[in-house]
Amino acid sequence: MLYTSGQLQGEAQDWWESFEYGRPANAPPVIWQEFRENFRSYHIPEGLIELKQEEFRAFKQGSMFVAEYRDKFAQLSCYAPSEVANDVDKQCRFLKGLYDGMQL
């Protein structure tokens, strides 16, 4: 976490300093999952996460090039990690969203 927290700036850095200050002196070091959950809950409203999860579930290639679809898929998948928990699930979800003529 030392490297990650060193990259924060502005409001995110203020949050981190406040977060660290609020932890007990004998608390174990912050692990990535704890950092991520606390950072998200502070900076990203729960309603927005739910909207992004729904957007991911309904996401289709449409008129996008495959590379654009891939990039947007990767971005949105961060909001629904349980739905792409393993490589098989991720591949299935990706292929479901491809333009009908391109599906395998």
PyMOL commands that set and color helices and strands:
alter all, ss='L'
color gray80, all
select helices_A, chain A and resi 2-6+10-22+32-43+46-58+66-77+81-84+87-97+100-102
alter helices_A, ss='H'
color red, helices_A
deselect
rebuild
show_as cartoon
